[in-house]
Amino acid sequence: MPRHGKRYNDAVAKIGESVKTPQEAVALALELAGAKFDEAVELHVATTADVRHADQQMREVAALPHGTGKEVRVFVFAEGDAAREAEEAGADYVVDDDLTKRIEAGWSDFDIAIATPDMMPKIARLGRFLGRKGLMPNPRTGTVVQPQDIVSAIEGAKRGRTEVRLDKTAVVHTRIGSAKFTQEQLLENLASVYGTISRAKPAGVKGIFVKSASLCTTMGPGIKVDVPALEALAKEAVS
């Protein structure tokens, strides 16, 4: 068992065993964030899915109204007019031969890759480099877009989005902001992310999908969050 310091143990004692409302959980996370750096605020959701079955897997993208709290670096695979528009829209990198060689050598100093459909056969050989890092463009995550949509895709990525996917234990782990955010900003991001998870319930999952949820900061303990209250928060955000 890992040993924790006094600050962590004091935080555990303050949190207690009771399940919190989203508002209480966010307020506690912000209160207890005491590291010398800007801690991430993360949502962890345990589900009933059996990811061994294809119809019980989930991979979606959730918009973050207030971003992730960190700069998002965008790499674009496009040519011609689409490449020019990508540069004008603020893409950090637009593919060329030199960048392709750097990727093959292990470089991946970007957070999201966006491609036009015509580029997919050309970057297929990069799949083994990008795929293992979760950076391969994919239509399901909105990162393969038509040339006329390249600008809005870049702008959306820069504003903030987060991938929600099930790991091998059927748990979603995702960032919803940072400890520098206000409570209201985190709650709006939380509502968007949880709403996406709820709506993306795999077809093969019958009955209850979400078993439990918790919030934590990078250095803090988990705070149990009431699932029905999360459902209500997400529904209120879209009403």
LINCORFEN-V794266 format. One record per residue. N is the residue number from 1. PHI is phi as a letter, one per 30 degrees, with the letter a starting at -180 (NA if undefined). D_CENTER is the distance of its C-alpha to the mean C-alpha in Angstrom with 1 decimal. Layout:
# LINCORFEN-V794266
N:PHI:D_CENTER / N:PHI:D_CENTER
This chain:
# LINCORFEN-V794266
1:NA:28.7 / 2:d:27.0 / 3:c:28.9 / 4:c:27.4 / 5:d:28.9 / 6:d:30.6 / 7:d:27.8 / 8:d:25.3 / 9:d:28.1 / 10:d:29.0 / 11:d:25.5 / 12:e:25.6 / 13:d:29.0 / 14:d:27.9 / 15:d:25.0 / 16:i:27.4 / 17:c:27.0 / 18:d:26.7 / 19:d:23.7 / 20:c:22.5 / 21:d:21.7 / 22:e:18.3 / 23:d:20.4 / 24:d:22.1 / 25:d:19.1 / 26:d:17.4 / 27:d:20.9 / 28:d:21.5 / 29:e:18.3 / 30:d:19.4 / 31:d:23.0 / 32:c:22.5 / 33:d:20.3 / 34:b:23.2 / 35:d:22.1 / 36:d:23.5 / 37:c:20.2 / 38:d:17.4 / 39:d:15.4 / 40:d:11.7 / 41:c:11.2 / 42:b:9.2 / 43:c:9.4 / 44:b:11.0 / 45:b:12.4 / 46:c:15.4 / 47:b:16.7 / 48:c:20.1 / 49:d:19.0 / 50:c:21.0 / 51:d:18.8 / 52:d:22.1 / 53:c:22.7 / 54:d:21.2 / 55:d:21.4 / 56:b:19.2 / 57:c:16.2 / 58:b:13.0 / 59:a:10.4 / 60:b:9.0 / 61:b:6.9 / 62:c:6.9 / 63:d:8.6 / 64:c:8.6 / 65:e:12.4 / 66:c:12.7 / 67:i:10.1 / 68:c:8.2 / 69:j:11.7 / 70:b:12.1 / 71:d:13.5 / 72:c:11.7 / 73:c:14.2 / 74:c:14.8 / 75:c:17.1 / 76:c:19.1 / 77:c:21.3 / 78:a:24.0 / 79:b:27.8 / 80:i:30.4 / 81:d:29.8 / 82:d:26.1 / 83:d:25.8 / 84:d:27.9 / 85:d:25.8 / 86:d:22.6 / 87:d:24.3 / 88:d:25.6 / 89:d:22.2 / 90:j:20.9 / 91:d:19.4 / 92:d:19.6 / 93:b:21.0 / 94:b:22.8 / 95:e:24.0 / 96:b:27.5 / 97:d:29.6 / 98:d:29.0 / 99:d:25.2 / 100:d:25.5 / 101:d:27.7 / 102:d:25.5 / 103:d:22.6 / 104:d:25.2 / 105:d:26.1 / 106:j:22.7 / 107:d:21.3 / 108:a:17.6 / 109:d:17.3 / 110:a:14.6 / 111:c:10.8 / 112:a:11.0 / 113:c:14.1 / 114:b:15.7 / 115:b:19.0 / 116:d:21.9 / 117:e:23.3 / 118:d:26.4 / 119:d:24.7 / 120:e:23.2 / 121:d:26.5 / 122:d:27.0 / 123:c:23.7 / 124:e:24.1 / 125:d:25.7 / 126:d:22.6 / 127:e:20.7 / 128:d:21.6 / 129:d:20.3 / 130:d:17.1 / 131:d:16.3 / 132:d:16.4 / 133:c:13.8 / 134:i:11.4 / 135:c:12.6 / 136:d:15.0 / 137:e:15.0 / 138:b:14.9 / 139:e:16.2 / 140:d:14.0 / 141:c:10.8 / 142:i:13.0 / 143:c:13.7 / 144:c:17.3 / 145:b:19.2 / 146:d:22.8 / 147:e:24.4 / 148:d:25.1 / 149:c:21.4 / 150:d:20.4 / 151:d:20.7 / 152:d:18.6 / 153:d:15.8 / 154:d:16.0 / 155:d:16.3 / 156:d:13.3 / 157:d:11.1 / 158:d:13.1 / 159:d:12.7 / 160:k:9.0 / 161:a:6.1 / 162:b:2.5 / 163:d:3.6 / 164:c:5.4 / 165:b:8.4 / 166:d:11.5 / 167:d:12.8 / 168:d:16.6 / 169:c:17.3 / 170:i:15.5 / 171:c:13.0 / 172:c:9.3 / 173:b:7.8 / 174:a:4.7 / 175:d:5.4 / 176:c:7.1 / 177:l:9.6 / 178:b:12.6 / 179:d:16.1 / 180:d:17.6 / 181:d:16.3 / 182:d:18.8 / 183:d:18.6 / 184:d:18.6 / 185:d:15.6 / 186:d:13.5 / 187:d:15.1 / 188:d:14.3 / 189:d:10.6 / 190:d:10.9 / 191:d:13.2 / 192:d:11.0 / 193:d:8.1 / 194:d:11.0 / 195:e:13.0 / 196:d:10.9 / 197:d:11.0 / 198:d:14.7 / 199:d:15.6 / 200:c:14.2 / 201:e:16.6 / 202:d:18.0 / 203:d:21.7 / 204:d:23.0 / 205:d:22.0 / 206:c:24.9 / 207:i:25.2 / 208:d:22.7 / 209:c:19.1 / 210:c:17.5 / 211:d:19.6 / 212:a:18.2 / 213:b:15.4 / 214:a:15.2 / 215:c:13.9 / 216:a:14.6 / 217:c:14.7 / 218:e:14.7 / 219:c:18.5 / 220:c:19.0 / 221:d:19.7 / 222:d:17.9 / 223:c:18.9 / 224:d:19.5 / 225:c:18.5 / 226:d:20.7 / 227:d:19.2 / 228:e:21.7 / 229:d:21.1 / 230:d:17.3 / 231:e:18.5 / 232:d:21.0 / 233:d:18.6 / 234:d:16.4 / 235:d:19.7 / 236:d:21.2 / 237:d:18.5 / 238:c:19.4 / 239:d:23.1
